[in-house]
Amino acid sequence: MKTLFLAWQDKRLKNQQEAGSRAWFPIGRLDVEEEGAFYRFTYLHGALTAQKQAAFQPLDAFPNFHEVYESGYLFPLFQNRLMSPKRDDYAEYLQRLDLSPGTTDPFEILAVSGGGRQTDNLEVFPKIQTRRDGSFACRFFLHGWRHVNLPSQNRLLTLRPNDPLQVSVELNNPATGAAIQLQTVDDYYVLGWAPRYLIHDVLQAIAGGPHTLSAHVVRCNLPPAPRNQRVLVELSGRFQTGYEPMSGQEFSLLHPVELSTARG
């Protein structure tokens, strides 16, 4: 099985003076058989947390929290987050994602792009896969860079592939409490943050030792590239023996199913 998670952001306008928390919640899990012929979507316990804390309601595409949705085709909610290979700028799109020319695997594309759209508050992200020795590597586009100061934004435009980044823990972030901050190594400009869904697991990796985590720039996509695809980062680290990332309560299935069994 290949696995992607779906996250939802609280963007409610509570009143004219107060917006929603803007917190991200993992709400669903999408699995596909290796041959890509069978898809399953299931809500997570994180959806109930989002409902309790931010009034989240089931998505129109998946209207029942406790139902397991299955299909022989990629669900439209995810398919519509992919660029058509027929578009003239498809090759440029893959280049921004640092993917090979001609890539068409939707899971591979969504795992990097995040499938974000300006018209909603959903984002897709991959399950962290660990190797036998506990090491891992994951890629994501830098979050929050538009909220750093102007000198930091100007420094961001000078980044080059393979530039190392400093990974720091921020304990009092106004949006998330704890946060994973990324800085330049030589001059300590704060560039932005890792996605919220990585915070817990990155903290676990850091607990294993200060030298178990590193990050570097994969690509810096200058304007007119979309703002949400500005800096592609790779984060690498190692978990302590026996640790399973993305296995907490919020990532557990609301309707447990045996994902390794054949369909039917």
Protein Blocks (a to p, Z undefined) as FASTA:
>chain_A
ZZdddddddfbdfblmbccekiacdfbdcdddfklpaccddddfklmmmmmmnopacdfk
lmcfkbccddfbdcfklmmmpccfkbmklmmmmmmnopaehiabfklmmmmnoopafkbc
cdcdddddddfkopacdddddehklmmcfklmmmmmmpcehiacdddddfkbfklopacd
dddfklopafbdcdfklmmmmmmmmmnopklcccddfbdcddfbdfklmbccddddddde
hiaghibfklpcfbdcdfkbceZZ
